[in-house]
Amino acid sequence: MTPHILRRLALSLLVVVPVLVSAQQTPTAPAAAPDMIDRIFTTHEFSPRPSLAPEWFDGGASYLLVEPVAGGSGQVTWCATTARPAPGATC
């Protein structure tokens, strides 16, 4: 064989072998997609978490927190002296 033919054969193998190897691999991403969608929309795993820093009112007598409630999150005013939710907006 001449060197010219050997170079063409080597070049052909360099192109064909990776294509054949990659064609035998099985995809795994579509199997994980339904689980990720379930995690996003059903369990709310990626929902933003409320801030932990309270907002103080009435000179420090009460504070406001954003807490999870049915259907989302809501603001709850807490009385600082009793550590219980304040009825209405004041302690």
C-alpha positions as CSV (number, residue, x, y, z in Angstrom):
1,M,0.0,0.0,0.0
2,T,1.2,3.5,-0.7
3,P,1.4,6.2,1.9
4,H,-1.4,8.1,0.1
5,I,-3.8,5.2,0.5
6,L,-2.8,4.7,4.2
7,R,-3.5,8.4,5.0
8,R,-7.0,8.2,3.4
9,L,-7.7,5.0,5.3
10,A,-6.6,6.6,8.6
11,L,-8.7,9.7,7.9
12,S,-11.7,7.6,7.1
13,L,-11.4,5.6,10.3
14,L,-11.0,8.9,12.3
15,V,-14.4,10.0,10.9
16,V,-16.3,6.8,11.0
17,V,-15.3,5.3,14.4
18,P,-16.6,8.1,16.6
19,V,-19.9,8.1,14.7
20,L,-20.4,4.4,15.2
21,V,-19.5,4.6,18.9
22,S,-21.9,7.5,19.6
23,A,-24.7,5.8,17.7
24,Q,-24.6,2.9,20.2
25,Q,-25.2,5.0,23.3
26,T,-28.7,5.2,24.8
27,P,-30.2,8.5,25.8
28,T,-31.1,8.9,29.5
29,A,-32.5,12.5,29.7
30,P,-36.1,11.8,28.6
31,A,-36.6,9.4,31.5
32,A,-35.8,12.1,34.1
33,A,-38.0,14.8,32.5
34,P,-41.3,13.7,34.1
35,D,-39.7,13.5,37.5
36,M,-38.3,17.1,37.2
37,I,-41.7,18.4,36.1
38,D,-43.3,16.8,39.1
39,R,-40.8,18.3,41.4
40,I,-41.4,21.8,40.0
41,F,-45.2,21.9,39.9
42,T,-46.4,19.3,42.4
43,T,-44.0,19.4,45.3
44,H,-43.0,23.1,44.8
45,E,-39.4,22.1,45.6
46,F,-38.0,25.1,43.6
47,S,-40.5,27.7,44.9
48,P,-38.9,30.8,46.5
49,R,-38.6,30.6,50.2
50,P,-40.0,33.5,52.3
51,S,-37.5,35.8,53.9
52,L,-36.6,35.1,57.5
53,A,-36.0,38.8,58.4
54,P,-39.1,40.2,60.2
55,E,-40.3,43.8,59.7
56,W,-40.8,45.5,63.1
57,F,-43.8,47.7,63.8
58,D,-45.2,49.7,66.8
59,G,-41.8,50.5,68.1
60,G,-40.8,46.9,68.4
61,A,-44.0,45.6,69.9
62,S,-45.0,43.5,66.9
63,Y,-43.3,42.1,63.8
64,L,-44.5,41.0,60.4
65,L,-43.4,37.7,58.7
66,V,-44.2,36.2,55.4
67,E,-45.2,32.6,56.1
68,P,-46.6,29.7,54.0
69,V,-50.3,29.4,54.0
70,A,-52.8,27.3,52.0
71,G,-52.4,28.3,48.4
72,G,-49.1,30.2,48.7
73,S,-47.8,32.6,51.3
74,G,-49.3,35.3,53.5
75,Q,-48.3,38.0,55.9
76,V,-48.7,37.3,59.6
77,T,-48.3,39.9,62.3
78,W,-46.8,38.5,65.5
79,C,-46.9,40.1,69.0
80,A,-43.4,40.3,70.4
81,T,-44.5,40.1,74.0
82,T,-46.7,37.0,73.7
83,A,-45.0,35.3,70.7
84,R,-48.4,34.6,69.2
85,P,-50.1,35.9,66.1
86,A,-51.6,39.3,66.8
87,P,-55.4,39.6,66.1
88,G,-55.8,42.3,63.6
89,A,-52.8,44.5,63.0
90,T,-51.8,45.5,66.5
91,C,-50.8,43.8,69.8
